Protein backbone atom coordinates (compact mmCIF):
# COMPACT_ATOMS: atom_id res chain seq x y z
CA UNK A 1 0.00 0.00 0.00
CA UNK A 2 1.12 3.51 -0.75
CA UNK A 3 -0.28 6.89 0.19
CA UNK A 4 -1.50 8.50 3.37
CA UNK A 5 -2.04 5.97 6.15
CA UNK A 6 -5.51 7.12 7.18
CA UNK A 7 -6.79 7.05 3.59
CA UNK A 8 -5.43 3.54 3.05
CA UNK A 9 -7.10 2.36 6.26
CA UNK A 10 -10.42 3.95 5.32
CA UNK A 11 -10.33 2.61 1.75
CA UNK A 12 -9.51 -0.91 2.91
CA UNK A 13 -12.23 -0.84 5.57
CA UNK A 14 -14.84 0.29 3.05
CA UNK A 15 -13.83 -2.12 0.25
CA UNK A 16 -13.62 -5.10 2.62
CA UNK A 17 -16.78 -4.27 4.61
CA UNK A 18 -14.83 -4.28 7.89
CA UNK A 19 -17.08 -4.43 10.98
CA UNK A 20 -14.60 -2.89 13.43
CA UNK A 21 -11.38 -0.94 12.92
CA UNK A 22 -8.77 -1.38 15.67
CA UNK A 23 -6.00 1.20 15.68
CA UNK A 24 -3.20 2.00 18.11
CA UNK A 25 -2.50 5.49 19.44
CA UNK A 26 0.90 6.42 20.79
CA UNK A 27 0.18 10.04 21.73
CA UNK A 28 2.34 12.04 19.33
CA UNK A 29 1.51 15.28 21.12
CA UNK A 30 0.24 18.66 19.98
CA UNK A 31 3.32 19.76 18.00
CA UNK A 32 3.47 16.61 15.86
CA UNK A 33 -0.28 16.61 15.32
CA UNK A 34 -0.26 20.27 14.23
CA UNK A 35 2.50 19.61 11.69
CA UNK A 36 1.58 16.18 10.34
CA UNK A 37 -2.04 15.57 11.35
CA UNK A 38 -3.28 12.61 13.29
CA UNK A 39 -4.14 9.43 11.42
CA UNK A 40 -6.14 8.20 14.40
CA UNK A 41 -8.23 11.39 14.51
CA UNK A 42 -8.95 11.20 10.79
CA UNK A 43 -9.89 7.52 10.93
CA UNK A 44 -12.18 8.20 13.91
CA UNK A 45 -13.99 11.01 12.13
CA UNK A 46 -14.34 9.40 8.69
CA UNK A 47 -14.60 5.66 9.34
CA UNK A 48 -17.51 3.73 7.78
CA UNK A 49 -17.61 1.45 10.86
CA UNK A 50 -16.87 1.68 14.61
CA UNK A 51 -13.27 2.32 15.67
CA UNK A 52 -11.50 0.89 18.74
CA UNK A 53 -8.46 2.95 19.77
CA UNK A 54 -5.87 1.25 21.98
CA UNK A 55 -2.97 2.64 23.96
CA UNK A 56 0.40 1.03 24.82
CA UNK A 57 0.27 -1.58 27.59
CA UNK A 58 3.54 -0.88 29.41
CA UNK A 59 2.13 1.54 32.06
CA UNK A 60 -0.85 -0.74 32.82
CA UNK A 61 1.35 -3.81 33.19
CA UNK A 62 3.75 -1.98 35.50
CA UNK A 63 0.88 -0.98 37.77
CA UNK A 64 -0.66 -4.46 37.85
CA UNK A 65 2.47 -6.46 38.66
CA UNK A 66 4.52 -6.65 41.85
CA UNK A 67 7.75 -4.64 41.68
CA UNK A 68 9.99 -7.71 41.38
CA UNK A 69 8.12 -8.88 38.24
CA UNK A 70 7.95 -5.52 36.44
CA UNK A 71 11.46 -5.79 34.91
CA UNK A 72 10.71 -9.31 33.67
CA UNK A 73 7.44 -8.18 32.10
CA UNK A 74 9.10 -5.18 30.44
CA UNK A 75 11.78 -7.45 28.93
CA UNK A 76 9.09 -9.68 27.44
CA UNK A 77 7.36 -6.78 25.64
N, C-alpha and C positions, 0 to 999 in steps of 0.2 A: 504494500500500500504506500502511496505517496500523497502528499498534500498536508493540509492542516489536520491535526489529530482529532479535534472535535468534529470536524466535517466527516472524516472517515468513519468515526464511531457512529454518528447519526445516520449516515448513508447505509452502513452495514446493518444497523438495527432496523431500519425501515425495510430494506430489501429482504432481510431474513426473517421478518416478523418476530423479532425478539420480544419476549414477554417482560423481561427485567434487565436493565443495564446496571452492572456493578462496576464502580470506578473508584480508584484510590485517590485520596487527597493527601498531599504532603505538606500543605500550608506554606506556599511560596512567599507569602507576605505581600504587603501593599505595594512596595516598590516594583517587584517583579510583575505583579498583576497589572499595574498601571502601564508598564512598558510592553509586556507580551500578551496580556489577556489571560484569562483563566479557562482552560479547557473544561474543567469540572463545571464552572458556572454556565458556560455556553451549552454544555450537554444537559444540565439540569433545566435550563430555560426552554430548550428547543426539542427535547427528546419526545419521540412518538409513544413512549411507554414509561412506566415508573423507573426511577433511578435510585439505587442504593449507593450511598457514598460511605467509604470506609476510611479509617485513619490508621496509622501505624500501630502495631501492637506492643512495642517495647515498653512504653510507660505503664500500660495496664498490667503486663506480665510482672514488671518490677514491683508493683504495688501488691500483687496477689501472692507472691512467693516469699518465703522466709529469706532473710538476708544471705544466708549461706548458700542458697540455691540460685540467687539472682545472677551471679557471674556465669554459672553453668548454663542457665537459660539464655543469657545474652550470647554466649558462644555458639549455641545451637541455631540462633536466628540467622 
